[in-house]
């Protein structure tokens, strides 16, 4: 059982790619996996920042700080 509706994701990808790009059959799977890796790295970085500040819970400001670092790392 998939974790997301593949048909919906494919429609979104095709809409963003435009008519001049062809998308491979399993591109949605690769995009979803990359998204999940990004989420995992983001939460790991946010929890490290929270721990450095001596807090037990991850707050929004920790995620914002971590997002800057994580986006730089994932930028292609």
C-alpha positions, 0 to 999 in steps of 0.5 A, a space after each residue: 500500500 503506497 504512502 501517498 496517492 501516486 496519481 495525484 502526485 503524478 498530476 502535480 509533477 506534470 503540471 509543474 513540469 509543463 508540456 515540454 518535459 516528459 516524466 519517467 514512469 517512476 519519477 513520482 517515487 524518486 521525488 517522494 523518496 527525496 522529500 522523505 530524506 529531506 524531512 528526516 534531515 530537517 527533523 534531525 537538524 532541528 532536534 540537534 539545535 533544540 538539544 544545544 539550547 537545552 530544550 527537550 521539545 522541538 519548536 518552530 524556531 528550531 525548524 526554521 533555523 534547521 530549514 536554512 541549513 538543510 535547504 542549502 545542503 539539498 540544493 542541487 
